[in-house]
Amino acid sequence: MSVSQAVVSLSAQQAQVLGVLLPCLSGTVVDRAEISGDLVRIWVRAAAGGAACPDCGTWCTAVRDRYRRRLRDGSAGGRRVLIWLVVRLLRCGNAECPRASFAEQPQGLAVPYARRTPLLAGQLGAVAAALAGRAGSRLARAVLAVEVSRHTLIRVVMALPGPAAGPVRVLGIDDFALRKGRDYATLLADMETGEPADVLPDREAGTAAGWLRAHPEVEVICRDRAGAYAEAARDGAPQAVQVADRWHLWRNLCEYAGQAVARHQGCLAGPGCAGPARQQEQPREQQPREQPAGVPAGLDAVIRQRHAAVHQLRAGARRCPGRPPRSASAGRPPAGSGGPAARTRCCGCAAPRR
């Protein structure tokens, strides 16, 4: 049997050696391995007898169901690696835990909802952060033996976590819409560096106050005039000074100026407030039209006269004055009536038939 089409059932020692070569398989039992061309398939299952509940931490061994999961891993010897993992659905034995069942996630091999191992995800993240797009796709195909599109690498870049924010002395807080009119969140930014510090899932005062309690280094809070953020600043950071940022100051000034103008709109539109310049102003249609530079004087009148003459000629050409009107009941003349002159002349005049 050739190496390119080998199917091997591994012993315990061989599976241990394979776990050394592929560190993500160290916590699993390898049942079978298959090499087909440039692809390596490995069938594994978790070695532990159970798993801890992700909510309450209770060790669970009761199996509710099983299913098979496919994961892509980093290349081995220039070959693509595909791992088939048998996942157990375990039932939580804690009666007070809200989670009835959960799927086991072997450490270092699988994470929830992922189709790639953490090792391959880290490699693609490094490639995407350095090159992204088409260049990253070509490098991943040539070096990592991974078929990945440029769109996938862009999504990987977008999913990478941002750098951790340092201590924030001057904090800016404001809300933004996830879905306008329905869902809102809170953005926290470092006003000295202009970098975002954190994003809160809602715009409630309790959530913002909890974040402020965890960051006692905040000295100044720039906020809008909303009461929720004022309450959060008083409860979570009483030592901080609350100020209004420049954008909200200008916005509030514009709003109040617009309201003042709207209240006095009747006074501004009356004759008493018009002023001498407004009273002497002529209607726009009565004002003499300025002649553009480089255009001869009287050209506008000449154009209008020619336009009227053309329309007059067109109106006269539609009906010959010597032709009698045609009634609605009159039909076409019989075939063969009239000679060539009758076919080319509409009547006794010299005007040709249209």
Residue frames relative to the residue before (quaternion, step in Angstrom):
aa qw qx qy qz dx dy dz
M 1.0000 0.0000 0.0000 0.0000 0.00 0.00 0.00
S 0.4176 -0.7148 0.5032 0.2480 3.56 -0.85 0.95
V 0.6047 -0.5745 0.4149 0.3635 3.52 -1.24 0.53
S 0.6328 0.5604 -0.3362 0.4153 3.57 1.11 -0.64
Q 0.7750 0.2430 -0.1505 0.5636 3.62 1.21 -0.28
A 0.3122 0.7733 -0.4898 0.2543 3.57 0.98 0.87
V 0.0853 -0.7462 0.6589 0.0411 3.53 -1.15 0.83
V 0.0440 -0.8289 0.5546 -0.0581 3.57 -0.47 1.24
S 0.2136 -0.7128 0.6526 0.1431 3.54 -1.07 0.84
L 0.2685 -0.8264 0.4813 0.1157 3.55 -0.30 1.27
S 0.4088 -0.6657 0.5678 0.2594 3.51 -1.20 0.67
A 0.7141 -0.4428 0.3100 0.4448 3.56 -1.27 0.13
Q 0.6737 0.4898 -0.3027 0.4633 3.60 0.97 -0.86
Q 0.6572 0.5008 -0.3141 0.4676 3.57 0.98 -0.79
A 0.6370 0.5162 -0.3279 0.4694 3.58 1.04 -0.74
Q 0.6265 0.5264 -0.3390 0.4642 3.58 1.11 -0.67
V 0.6352 0.5124 -0.3254 0.4777 3.59 1.03 -0.78
L 0.6477 0.5090 -0.3208 0.4674 3.58 0.99 -0.80
G 0.6256 0.5325 -0.3312 0.4641 3.57 1.09 -0.63
V 0.6203 0.5158 -0.3461 0.4788 3.59 1.14 -0.55
L 0.6738 0.4813 -0.2976 0.4753 3.59 0.99 -0.79
L 0.7594 0.1949 -0.1134 0.6103 3.58 1.10 -0.72
P 0.2758 -0.8217 0.4689 0.1699 3.62 0.05 1.24
C 0.6020 0.5826 -0.3746 0.3973 3.59 1.08 -0.52
L 0.6789 0.4826 -0.2907 0.4707 3.60 1.24 -0.34
S 0.3803 0.7611 -0.4673 0.2403 3.61 1.22 0.14
G 0.7499 0.3752 -0.2199 0.4986 3.61 1.06 -0.62
T 0.6391 0.5137 -0.3187 0.4756 3.57 1.22 0.40
V 0.3875 -0.6582 0.5859 0.2708 3.52 -1.39 0.17
V 0.2704 -0.7696 0.5624 0.1353 3.57 -0.69 1.15
D 0.2312 -0.7957 0.5489 0.1099 3.56 -0.63 1.14
R 0.8111 -0.0765 0.1188 0.5676 3.57 0.88 -0.90
A 0.1102 -0.7693 0.6264 0.0600 3.55 -1.24 0.56
E 0.0626 -0.7995 0.5973 -0.0102 3.56 -1.02 0.81
I 0.1537 -0.7640 0.6227 0.0703 3.55 -1.02 0.92
S 0.0628 0.7873 -0.6062 0.0936 3.55 -0.68 1.14
G 0.8146 -0.1271 0.0409 0.5644 3.56 -0.16 1.30
D 0.7841 -0.2594 0.2198 0.5192 3.57 -0.68 -1.10
L 0.6239 0.5274 -0.3339 0.4703 3.61 1.22 0.39
V 0.1479 -0.7624 0.6268 0.0624 3.54 -1.01 0.93
R 0.1016 -0.7855 0.6095 0.0338 3.56 -0.77 1.10
I 0.0575 -0.7905 0.6096 -0.0146 3.54 -0.93 0.98
W 0.1880 -0.7685 0.6050 0.0898 3.58 -0.92 1.00
V 0.0427 0.8153 -0.5690 0.0983 3.58 -0.57 1.17
R 0.0979 -0.7468 0.6516 0.0902 3.54 -1.43 0.20
A 0.6227 -0.5653 0.3843 0.3807 3.54 -1.17 0.54
A 0.4209 -0.7236 0.4963 0.2302 3.56 -1.03 0.87
A 0.6269 0.5475 -0.3503 0.4295 3.61 1.06 -0.61
G 0.5305 -0.6537 0.4495 0.2988 3.52 -1.18 0.61
G 0.8016 0.0353 -0.0144 0.5967 3.59 1.21 -0.25
A 0.2858 -0.7311 0.5863 0.2003 3.53 -1.29 -0.36
A 0.5158 -0.6361 0.4841 0.3082 3.55 -1.27 0.47
C 0.5082 -0.6370 0.4855 0.3167 3.55 -1.03 0.80
P 0.4534 -0.7119 0.4560 0.2823 3.64 -0.77 0.90
D 0.6826 0.4814 -0.3013 0.4600 3.62 1.15 -0.38
C 0.8283 0.2028 -0.0874 0.5149 3.58 0.64 -1.10
G 0.4623 -0.7127 0.4260 0.3112 3.61 1.22 -0.27
T 0.4255 0.7031 -0.4694 0.3229 3.62 1.23 0.16
W 0.4240 -0.6895 0.5243 0.2645 3.56 -0.98 0.89
C 0.0954 -0.8203 0.5637 -0.0164 3.57 -0.64 1.19
T 0.0902 -0.8015 0.5909 0.0186 3.56 -1.03 0.90
A 0.5464 0.6201 -0.4097 0.3862 3.62 1.21 -0.25
V 0.2370 -0.7901 0.5560 0.1017 3.57 -0.61 1.21
R 0.2346 -0.7843 0.5642 0.1076 3.55 -0.80 1.06
D 0.7821 -0.1443 0.1323 0.5916 3.58 0.96 -0.80
R 0.2381 -0.7392 0.6082 0.1641 3.55 -1.37 0.13
Y 0.0428 0.7659 -0.6416 -0.0027 3.52 -1.29 0.50
R 0.4464 -0.6920 0.5090 0.2506 3.55 -1.26 0.44
R 0.1286 -0.7982 0.5884 0.0111 3.54 -0.96 0.99
R 0.2562 -0.7757 0.5624 0.1276 3.58 -0.97 0.89
L 0.0249 -0.7933 0.6070 -0.0407 3.55 -0.89 1.06
R 0.2874 -0.7272 0.5957 0.1835 3.56 -1.11 0.74
D 0.1466 -0.7896 0.5941 0.0450 3.53 -0.99 0.90
G 0.6864 -0.4662 0.3597 0.4267 3.54 -1.33 0.11
S 0.6338 -0.5709 0.3688 0.3691 3.55 -1.19 0.56
A 0.1668 -0.7475 0.6359 0.0948 3.52 -1.31 0.55
G 0.8361 -0.0542 -0.0060 0.5458 3.58 -0.44 1.21
G 0.6904 -0.4735 0.2809 0.4694 3.58 1.06 0.67
R 0.6206 0.5187 -0.3476 0.4743 3.60 1.25 0.13
R 0.4981 -0.6278 0.5095 0.3134 3.53 -1.16 0.64
V 0.2292 -0.7742 0.5817 0.0988 3.56 -1.06 0.81
L 0.0478 -0.7791 0.6246 -0.0233 3.54 -0.88 1.08
I 0.1438 -0.8073 0.5717 0.0274 3.56 -0.66 1.16
W 0.1656 -0.7481 0.6369 0.0852 3.53 -0.96 1.00
L 0.0937 -0.8208 0.5633 -0.0121 3.56 -0.44 1.28
V 0.2898 -0.7232 0.6033 0.1705 3.56 -0.93 0.97
V 0.1259 -0.8142 0.5665 0.0162 3.56 -0.45 1.26
R 0.2520 -0.7589 0.5845 0.1374 3.56 -0.99 0.91
L 0.2869 -0.7058 0.6205 0.1855 3.54 -1.11 0.79
L 0.1432 -0.8215 0.5514 0.0247 3.55 -0.45 1.26
R 0.3532 -0.7217 0.5626 0.1948 3.51 -1.14 0.77
C 0.3921 -0.7208 0.5230 0.2306 3.57 -0.84 1.02
G 0.3385 -0.7767 0.5040 0.1681 3.57 -0.83 1.04
N 0.5566 0.5925 -0.4052 0.4182 3.60 1.23 -0.09
A 0.3811 -0.7552 0.4893 0.2122 3.56 -0.58 1.16
E 0.6908 0.4776 -0.2832 0.4631 3.60 1.09 -0.55
C 0.5449 0.6154 -0.4059 0.3995 3.60 1.24 -0.15
P 0.4284 -0.7240 0.4722 0.2635 3.62 -0.82 0.89
R 0.6359 0.5152 -0.3348 0.4670 3.60 1.21 -0.36
A 0.3182 -0.7727 0.5201 0.1767 3.56 -0.62 1.12
S 0.7952 -0.0609 0.0721 0.5989 3.59 0.94 -0.86
F 0.0803 -0.7817 0.6178 0.0304 3.54 -1.27 0.38
A 0.4385 -0.6722 0.5357 0.2624 3.54 -1.31 0.44
E 0.4510 -0.6901 0.4955 0.2735 3.55 -0.90 0.90
Q 0.1490 -0.7712 0.6162 0.0579 3.53 -1.16 0.76
P 0.2928 -0.7777 0.5234 0.1886 3.63 -0.17 1.20
Q 0.5264 -0.6666 0.4328 0.3020 3.54 -0.89 0.99
G 0.8327 0.1950 -0.1715 0.4891 3.56 -0.88 1.02
L 0.7028 0.4506 -0.2709 0.4792 3.60 1.22 -0.16
A 0.8267 0.0464 0.0352 0.5596 3.56 0.83 -0.95
V 0.0854 -0.7346 0.6699 0.0650 3.49 -1.30 0.62
P 0.6566 -0.5370 0.3269 0.4167 3.62 -1.07 0.52
Y 0.8725 0.1033 -0.1182 0.4627 3.53 -1.13 0.93
A 0.5373 0.6253 -0.4150 0.3848 3.63 1.17 0.27
R 0.2687 -0.7514 0.5818 0.1571 3.56 -1.19 0.63
R 0.7016 0.3629 -0.2491 0.5603 3.56 1.31 0.10
T 0.5253 -0.6163 0.4798 0.3375 3.54 -1.15 0.56
P 0.6383 -0.5303 0.3712 0.4166 3.63 -1.13 0.39
L 0.6030 0.5584 -0.3632 0.4390 3.61 1.09 -0.64
L 0.7017 0.4422 -0.2747 0.4863 3.60 0.80 -0.97
A 0.6243 0.5388 -0.3487 0.4453 3.59 1.00 -0.72
G 0.6512 0.5024 -0.3174 0.4721 3.60 1.03 -0.73
Q 0.6459 0.5134 -0.3249 0.4623 3.59 0.99 -0.77
L 0.6785 0.4714 -0.2965 0.4791 3.59 0.90 -0.87
G 0.6134 0.5458 -0.3520 0.4494 3.58 1.08 -0.63
A 0.6533 0.5001 -0.3152 0.4730 3.59 1.00 -0.78
V 0.6549 0.5006 -0.3125 0.4720 3.59 0.98 -0.85
A 0.6759 0.4972 -0.3021 0.4524 3.58 0.92 -0.89
A 0.6602 0.5013 -0.3213 0.4579 3.59 0.97 -0.76
A 0.6978 0.4668 -0.2785 0.4664 3.61 1.07 -0.66
L 0.8335 0.1751 -0.0519 0.5214 3.59 0.86 -0.94
A 0.0570 -0.8221 0.5560 0.1086 3.57 0.86 -1.07
G 0.8001 0.3697 -0.2012 0.4274 3.55 -1.32 -0.15
R 0.8295 -0.2224 0.1747 0.4816 3.52 -1.21 -0.65
A 0.6378 0.5308 -0.3463 0.4377 3.61 0.94 -0.78
G 0.6651 0.4908 -0.3072 0.4716 3.59 0.93 -0.80
S 0.6275 0.5327 -0.3392 0.4555 3.58 1.05 -0.70
R 0.6613 0.4935 -0.3099 0.4723 3.60 0.97 -0.80
L 0.6561 0.5026 -0.3199 0.4632 3.61 0.97 -0.78
A 0.6528 0.5078 -0.3228 0.4603 3.61 0.95 -0.80
R 0.6612 0.4986 -0.3111 0.4662 3.58 1.03 -0.71
A 0.7268 0.4485 -0.2529 0.4546 3.60 0.93 -0.85
V 0.7777 0.3495 -0.1740 0.4927 3.61 0.92 -0.87
L 0.7855 0.3287 -0.1701 0.4960 3.58 0.80 -0.99
A 0.3431 -0.7559 0.4875 0.2707 3.60 1.27 -0.15
V 0.4914 0.6258 -0.4354 0.4211 3.55 1.00 0.91
E 0.2853 -0.7412 0.5854 0.1630 3.55 -0.83 1.02
V 0.1919 0.7691 -0.5801 0.1875 3.56 -0.44 1.22
S 0.3956 -0.7274 0.5133 0.2256 3.56 -0.99 0.84
R 0.6359 -0.5297 0.3968 0.3969 3.55 -1.27 0.32
H 0.6169 0.5456 -0.3522 0.4446 3.61 1.07 -0.63
T 0.6305 0.5245 -0.3320 0.4660 3.59 1.05 -0.74
L 0.6577 0.5018 -0.3221 0.4603 3.60 0.94 -0.81
I 0.6267 0.5188 -0.3474 0.4662 3.59 1.03 -0.67
R 0.6452 0.5000 -0.3223 0.4795 3.59 1.02 -0.75
V 0.6139 0.5368 -0.3479 0.4625 3.59 1.07 -0.67
V 0.6441 0.5109 -0.3222 0.4694 3.58 0.98 -0.82
M 0.6706 0.5021 -0.3039 0.4536 3.57 0.92 -0.86
A 0.6939 0.4722 -0.2759 0.4684 3.59 1.12 -0.62
L 0.5003 0.6545 -0.4440 0.3524 3.61 1.18 -0.20
P 0.4568 -0.6798 0.4858 0.3054 3.62 -0.90 0.80
G 0.4850 -0.6708 0.4851 0.2821 3.53 -1.09 0.73
P 0.6525 -0.5039 0.3677 0.4303 3.58 -1.21 0.23
A 0.5477 -0.6255 0.4472 0.3297 3.53 -1.07 0.75
A 0.4315 -0.7057 0.5033 0.2500 3.54 -0.94 0.93
G 0.4026 -0.7137 0.5233 0.2339 3.54 -1.03 0.81
P 0.7510 -0.3329 0.2648 0.5050 3.59 -1.20 -0.32
V 0.2269 -0.7773 0.5801 0.0884 3.54 -0.92 1.00
R 0.2035 -0.7945 0.5630 0.1019 3.57 -0.68 1.09
V 0.7643 0.1690 -0.0876 0.6161 3.58 0.98 -0.89
L 0.1027 -0.8321 0.5449 -0.0114 3.54 -0.38 1.30
G 0.1748 -0.7553 0.6245 0.0947 3.53 -1.04 0.90
I 0.0401 -0.8092 0.5855 -0.0287 3.58 -0.81 0.99
D 0.1890 0.7558 -0.6046 0.1659 3.55 -0.92 0.99
D 0.4308 -0.6942 0.5156 0.2584 3.56 -1.25 0.42
F 0.0660 -0.7605 0.6431 0.0600 3.54 -1.32 0.36
A 0.4983 -0.6831 0.4680 0.2570 3.54 -1.23 0.60
L 0.2876 -0.7092 0.6200 0.1730 3.52 -1.00 0.93
R 0.7376 -0.0327 0.0156 0.6743 3.54 1.14 -0.82
K 0.4268 -0.7585 0.4241 0.2503 3.53 -0.30 1.31
G 0.8116 0.2223 -0.2076 0.4989 3.50 -0.84 1.06
R 0.7597 0.3458 -0.1967 0.5143 3.61 1.24 -0.18
D 0.8290 0.0713 0.0140 0.5546 3.58 0.50 -1.20
Y 0.0202 -0.7934 0.6074 -0.0332 3.56 -0.90 1.02
A 0.1367 -0.7655 0.6248 0.0700 3.54 -1.23 0.59
T 0.4121 -0.6972 0.5373 0.2354 3.56 -1.34 0.19
L 0.1960 -0.7684 0.6026 0.0896 3.54 -0.94 0.98
L 0.1307 -0.7664 0.6273 0.0455 3.54 -0.93 1.03
A 0.0078 -0.8158 0.5758 -0.0535 3.57 -0.76 1.05
D 0.4391 -0.6449 0.5607 0.2773 3.50 -1.28 0.58
M 0.3175 -0.7970 0.4849 0.1698 3.59 -0.36 1.23
E 0.6249 0.5441 -0.3476 0.4390 3.61 1.15 -0.38
T 0.7749 0.3038 -0.1653 0.5291 3.58 1.03 -0.76
G 0.4133 -0.7245 0.4599 0.3047 3.58 1.19 -0.43
E 0.5417 0.6186 -0.3983 0.4065 3.59 1.26 0.17
P 0.5007 -0.6366 0.4807 0.3362 3.62 -1.07 0.65
A 0.3149 -0.7621 0.5413 0.1643 3.54 -1.00 0.87
D 0.7724 -0.1906 0.1621 0.5838 3.59 0.93 -0.84
V 0.2434 -0.7243 0.6232 0.1666 3.53 -1.38 0.26
L 0.2186 -0.7781 0.5804 0.0996 3.56 -0.79 1.07
P 0.5532 -0.6761 0.3746 0.3108 3.62 -0.94 0.81
D 0.7887 0.1443 -0.0969 0.5896 3.63 1.17 -0.29
R 0.4505 -0.6679 0.5104 0.3007 3.57 -1.28 -0.21
E 0.3130 0.7532 -0.5097 0.2738 3.55 1.07 0.77
A 0.5853 -0.6063 0.4132 0.3451 3.54 -1.15 0.66
G 0.6432 0.5461 -0.3319 0.4217 3.60 0.98 -0.76
T 0.6505 0.5133 -0.3233 0.4571 3.60 0.98 -0.80
A 0.6798 0.4752 -0.2922 0.4760 3.58 0.90 -0.89
A 0.6384 0.5234 -0.3341 0.4548 3.62 1.01 -0.74
G 0.6314 0.5302 -0.3347 0.4563 3.60 1.01 -0.72
W 0.6486 0.4975 -0.3254 0.4753 3.59 0.99 -0.78
L 0.6610 0.5083 -0.3152 0.4531 3.60 0.94 -0.80
R 0.6230 0.5295 -0.3511 0.4563 3.62 1.04 -0.64
A 0.6787 0.4807 -0.2887 0.4744 3.58 1.08 -0.70
H 0.7399 0.2943 -0.1956 0.5724 3.63 1.25 -0.16
P 0.0512 -0.8472 0.5285 0.0146 3.59 0.30 1.21
E 0.5404 0.6415 -0.4073 0.3613 3.62 1.22 -0.10
V 0.4918 0.6638 -0.4358 0.3572 3.62 1.25 -0.15
E 0.1518 -0.8112 0.5629 0.0468 3.57 -0.79 1.10
V 0.7852 0.1424 -0.0541 0.6002 3.59 1.08 -0.73
I 0.1223 -0.7799 0.6121 0.0463 3.56 -0.98 0.92
C 0.1615 -0.7667 0.6182 0.0625 3.57 -0.72 1.16
R 0.1207 0.8053 -0.5623 0.1441 3.57 -0.55 1.15
D 0.5297 -0.5729 0.4982 0.3782 3.51 -1.38 0.00
R 0.6635 -0.5321 0.3568 0.3863 3.58 -1.24 -0.15
A 0.3499 0.7391 -0.5020 0.2816 3.61 1.20 0.42
G 0.5067 -0.6834 0.4424 0.2835 3.55 -1.00 0.83
A 0.6015 0.5846 -0.3705 0.3989 3.61 1.08 -0.62
Y 0.6996 0.4451 -0.2832 0.4820 3.59 0.89 -0.86
A 0.5968 0.5409 -0.3730 0.4606 3.61 1.08 -0.52
E 0.6562 0.4950 -0.3075 0.4794 3.57 0.98 -0.81
A 0.6451 0.5155 -0.3253 0.4607 3.59 0.98 -0.81
A 0.6546 0.5012 -0.3213 0.4658 3.61 0.99 -0.75
R 0.6546 0.5038 -0.3240 0.4613 3.61 0.97 -0.74
D 0.7235 0.4354 -0.2573 0.4699 3.60 0.95 -0.84
G 0.7753 0.3887 -0.2054 0.4534 3.61 0.83 -0.93
A 0.8043 0.0892 -0.0312 0.5866 3.61 1.06 -0.65
P 0.0444 -0.8371 0.5447 0.0250 3.61 0.37 1.14
Q 0.6279 0.5515 -0.3413 0.4302 3.59 1.18 -0.42
A 0.6130 0.5774 -0.3457 0.4139 3.60 1.21 -0.37
V 0.4128 -0.6752 0.5616 0.2415 3.52 -1.27 0.63
Q 0.2567 -0.7753 0.5621 0.1310 3.58 -0.82 1.02
V 0.0168 0.7879 -0.6128 0.0592 3.55 -0.82 1.07
A 0.4271 -0.6588 0.5524 0.2799 3.54 -1.32 0.35
D 0.3993 -0.7309 0.4943 0.2492 3.58 -0.79 0.93
R 0.7122 -0.5029 0.3029 0.3848 3.54 -1.30 0.47
W 0.6541 0.5323 -0.3321 0.4224 3.57 0.90 -0.86
H 0.6922 0.4610 -0.2924 0.4720 3.60 0.87 -0.88
L 0.5925 0.5548 -0.3750 0.4478 3.62 1.09 -0.54
W 0.6803 0.4737 -0.2865 0.4804 3.58 0.89 -0.93
R 0.6458 0.5176 -0.3288 0.4549 3.58 0.96 -0.76
N 0.6679 0.4866 -0.3108 0.4696 3.59 0.90 -0.86
L 0.6283 0.5305 -0.3378 0.4580 3.61 1.04 -0.75
C 0.6608 0.4995 -0.3106 0.4663 3.60 0.92 -0.84
E 0.6430 0.5226 -0.3329 0.4501 3.59 0.97 -0.79
Y 0.6972 0.4590 -0.2835 0.4720 3.60 0.84 -0.92
A 0.6226 0.5210 -0.3512 0.4665 3.62 1.04 -0.65
G 0.6510 0.5081 -0.3170 0.4665 3.59 1.00 -0.76
Q 0.6465 0.5063 -0.3232 0.4704 3.58 1.01 -0.75
A 0.6418 0.5186 -0.3276 0.4602 3.61 1.01 -0.76
V 0.6556 0.4955 -0.3136 0.4758 3.59 0.95 -0.81
A 0.6439 0.5227 -0.3261 0.4536 3.59 1.00 -0.78
R 0.6456 0.5215 -0.3322 0.4483 3.62 1.01 -0.71
H 0.7601 0.3389 -0.1803 0.5244 3.63 1.05 -0.74
Q 0.2950 0.7870 -0.5030 0.2017 3.58 1.16 0.42
G 0.6426 0.5288 -0.3290 0.4463 3.60 1.01 -0.76
C 0.6475 0.5111 -0.3192 0.4664 3.59 1.01 -0.73
L 0.6738 0.4962 -0.3050 0.4547 3.57 0.96 -0.83
A 0.6981 0.4627 -0.2775 0.4707 3.61 1.10 -0.62
G 0.5665 0.6277 -0.3850 0.3699 3.65 1.21 -0.27
P 0.6352 -0.5498 0.3778 0.3893 3.61 -1.28 0.31
G 0.6134 0.5846 -0.3634 0.3872 3.60 1.10 -0.53
C 0.7479 0.3785 -0.2071 0.5045 3.59 1.11 -0.63
A 0.4345 0.7281 -0.4546 0.2727 3.56 1.23 0.12
G 0.3341 -0.7513 0.5132 0.2461 3.59 0.98 -0.79
P 0.6369 -0.5636 0.3585 0.3850 3.62 -1.17 0.49
A 0.6393 0.5324 -0.3492 0.4311 3.58 1.00 -0.72
R 0.6762 0.4887 -0.2997 0.4627 3.60 1.00 -0.80
Q 0.6535 0.5210 -0.3209 0.4455 3.60 1.05 -0.77
Q 0.7048 0.4516 -0.2638 0.4793 3.56 1.06 -0.69
E 0.4953 0.6713 -0.4285 0.3469 3.57 1.26 -0.14
Q 0.3339 -0.7500 0.5407 0.1835 3.58 -0.84 0.95
P 0.5990 -0.5349 0.4322 0.4104 3.58 -1.18 0.39
R 0.6117 -0.6032 0.3729 0.3506 3.51 -1.11 0.73
E 0.6954 0.4788 -0.3038 0.4414 3.58 0.94 -0.79
Q 0.6616 0.5011 -0.3134 0.4615 3.63 1.24 -0.39
Q 0.5560 0.6098 -0.3984 0.4004 3.58 1.19 -0.30
P 0.5031 -0.6421 0.4726 0.3334 3.61 -1.01 0.74
R 0.4323 -0.7048 0.5084 0.2407 3.52 -0.98 0.93
E 0.4273 -0.7021 0.5112 0.2515 3.55 -0.89 0.96
Q 0.3943 -0.7114 0.5370 0.2240 3.53 -1.02 0.91
P 0.4459 -0.6932 0.4831 0.2955 3.65 -0.74 0.94
A 0.5895 -0.5905 0.4230 0.3534 3.51 -1.17 0.61
G 0.7994 0.2934 -0.2245 0.4738 3.58 -1.00 0.84
V 0.6173 0.5206 -0.3537 0.4720 3.65 1.26 -0.01
P 0.4662 -0.6894 0.4640 0.3033 3.71 -0.74 0.93
A 0.5684 -0.6021 0.4418 0.3453 3.54 -1.16 0.62
G 0.8004 0.2742 -0.2223 0.4846 3.60 -0.99 0.81
L 0.4227 0.7197 -0.4676 0.2910 3.61 1.21 0.08
D 0.6057 0.5663 -0.3560 0.4308 3.57 1.08 -0.66
A 0.6659 0.4951 -0.3037 0.4681 3.61 0.96 -0.85
V 0.6340 0.5309 -0.3314 0.4543 3.58 1.02 -0.78
I 0.6532 0.5137 -0.3142 0.4590 3.60 0.96 -0.85
R 0.6560 0.5073 -0.3161 0.4609 3.57 0.96 -0.80
Q 0.6443 0.5179 -0.3263 0.4584 3.64 1.00 -0.80
R 0.6713 0.4840 -0.3030 0.4725 3.57 0.93 -0.85
H 0.6211 0.5351 -0.3436 0.4580 3.58 1.01 -0.70
A 0.6667 0.4845 -0.3063 0.4763 3.61 0.96 -0.85
A 0.6444 0.5250 -0.3294 0.4479 3.62 0.99 -0.77
V 0.6392 0.5217 -0.3310 0.4580 3.60 0.97 -0.79
H 0.6765 0.4809 -0.3009 0.4696 3.59 0.91 -0.85
Q 0.6212 0.5309 -0.3432 0.4631 3.59 1.08 -0.63
L 0.6514 0.5046 -0.3120 0.4729 3.61 0.96 -0.81
R 0.6537 0.5074 -0.3178 0.4627 3.58 0.96 -0.82
A 0.6515 0.5074 -0.3232 0.4622 3.58 0.99 -0.77
G 0.6716 0.4863 -0.3043 0.4689 3.63 1.02 -0.71
A 0.6657 0.5113 -0.3104 0.4461 3.60 1.08 -0.64
R 0.5576 0.6180 -0.4064 0.3768 3.62 1.13 -0.39
R 0.8035 0.1011 -0.0431 0.5851 3.63 1.05 -0.71
C 0.3710 -0.7115 0.5553 0.2184 3.56 -0.85 0.97
P 0.4682 -0.7063 0.4420 0.2941 3.64 -0.77 0.90
G 0.7016 0.4669 -0.2923 0.4521 3.61 1.08 -0.47
R 0.5912 0.5813 -0.3732 0.4162 3.61 1.24 -0.11
P 0.4169 -0.7077 0.4990 0.2764 3.63 -0.75 0.93
P 0.5557 -0.6095 0.4349 0.3613 3.58 -1.10 0.64
R 0.3743 -0.7307 0.5366 0.1949 3.53 -1.08 0.83
S 0.3468 -0.7469 0.5284 0.2065 3.55 -0.72 1.04
A 0.6374 -0.5566 0.3810 0.3724 3.50 -1.29 0.42
S 0.7003 0.4790 -0.2715 0.4543 3.57 1.13 -0.70
A 0.5422 0.6297 -0.4086 0.3775 3.55 1.23 -0.28
G 0.2781 -0.7701 0.5515 0.1596 3.54 -0.92 0.85
R 0.6881 -0.4310 0.3570 0.4619 3.51 -1.32 -0.19
P 0.5574 -0.5950 0.4393 0.3773 3.62 -1.09 0.54
P 0.5852 -0.5946 0.4009 0.3786 3.60 -1.04 0.62
A 0.5957 -0.5894 0.4180 0.3506 3.51 -1.18 0.69
G 0.7898 0.3037 -0.2433 0.4742 3.54 -1.00 0.86
S 0.5591 0.5982 -0.4081 0.4038 3.61 1.22 -0.15
G 0.7860 0.2661 -0.2152 0.5148 3.55 -0.88 0.87
G 0.3958 -0.7205 0.5215 0.2285 3.52 -1.17 0.59
P 0.7760 -0.3067 0.2346 0.4988 3.59 -1.19 -0.38
A 0.6259 0.5376 -0.3556 0.4392 3.56 1.04 -0.67
A 0.6570 0.5080 -0.3149 0.4595 3.59 1.02 -0.78
R 0.6678 0.4942 -0.3097 0.4625 3.56 1.10 -0.64
T 0.7342 0.4039 -0.2393 0.4904 3.60 1.11 -0.50
R 0.7336 0.3245 -0.2189 0.5555 3.61 1.22 -0.30
C 0.4139 -0.7239 0.4908 0.2525 3.56 -0.90 0.89
C 0.7888 -0.0253 0.0335 0.6132 3.63 1.16 -0.55
G 0.7708 -0.3542 0.2441 0.4699 3.55 -1.16 -0.51
C 0.5772 0.5962 -0.3918 0.3974 3.57 1.23 -0.26
A 0.6178 -0.5728 0.4057 0.3545 3.51 -1.32 0.08
A 0.4827 0.6802 -0.4447 0.3265 3.60 1.22 -0.01
P 0.4138 -0.7119 0.4973 0.2732 3.65 -0.75 0.89
R 0.5814 -0.5701 0.4482 0.3690 3.52 -1.28 0.47
R 0.4231 -0.7054 0.5109 0.2497 3.59 -0.97 0.87
